[in-house]
Amino acid sequence: QQFIEDGKELKGDAAGEHWDLVVQLASGQRLYARFLITSAGPGERSAAAFGHWVARDGEAREFRNGRLAGRWQLSDDRRHIHIGSSRLDVPDGARHFEVDNDKRGIKIRLDFPDDGSARSAPDPPAGDGYRVDLLNLASPATGSFWLEGMEEPQPLQGRALLTHTWFPGPEDRHVLRRLDVATLGPGPDLFLSEVVPPQGAAWSWLVARDAESELVRSGFELTAQDASGGDYPVPARLELRGKGLTGEIALGRVQLAVDPLAALPTLVRMVYSFGRHPRHLWVDSIADVALKSPTRNAVLPIQGAGIATLFFLDVAPASHP
């Protein structure tokens, strides 16, 4: 199945797409990155790449690159994106991420395979053209990193989550909030995504797998419990209930919160963010989920630590004046 459509261009008003990368390093650090292409603002398409390297003690090192149309590169097959000092390659068989930013004192090279973990989300109930693809789930990643002050680059290894999203109009017309959770440690793997639109019902789907089986589910009940107050509420836990599915995912404190539009060129940001106050939040999570396999007389238990990413396209409705 083709998860990235070669030559596909989204030409609607403020149409766009983004790739989101989350990496848990074996040594305790984390990497978060987004590559965004948008038709909003001046020119045909502008682009931005931004991210953070988060040390074990929680200190974050930022990198960002934003470019107007004609000042960044996208290959004809849409598998290679180069925005300033940031690069993402997603050809068949391999993935490569790179940032080489002397100004901000950060250099990262990361390679991970196209390992067959890619899956496409079921169509949203509204059928509005908003699409989500899971490209990599807990894929083994290797590479190197260098931060200002180091004498030489250090090796790294970990596990990577990569998703791809596209939308035919302004993203906030399709999504008010989105939550992605992935386990990125040893043992069975879990990816869960919930999309809450401005109008209509939320929709969720998940992918779970171990060495012997894989389960893809949608149409189950996902309930957020004990959400914190404020403009960007984070639930304390998520309860999952459905046919052959039970479990809970506990969410911890917010580890990092950023403005996802800060990397865009100023003229584009003025158009793209008018009247909006988006945020990206990353939160520790612990999953305890059980799924019954329809093909085996067995239950697939998934227990382990992970990372939850919350995408808020605006503040919570109750926070609006």
Buried (B, 14 or more C-beta within 10 A) or exposed (E): EEBBEEEEEBEEEBBBBBBBBBBBBEEEBBBBBBBBBBBBBEBEBBBBBBBBBBEEEEEBBBBBBBBBBEBBEBEEBBBBBBBBBBBBBBEEEEBBBBBBBEEBEBBBBBBBBBBEBBBBBBEBBBEBBBBBBBBBBBBBBEBBBBBEEEEEBEEBBBBBBBBBBBBBBBBBBBBBBBBBBBBBBEEBBBBBBBBBBEEEEBBBBBBBBBEEBBBBBBEBEBEBEEBEEEEBBBBEBBBBEBEBBBBBBBBEEBBBBBBBBEBBBEBBBBBBBEEBBBBBBBBBBBBBBBBBBEEEEEEBBBBBBBBBBBBBBBBBEEEEE
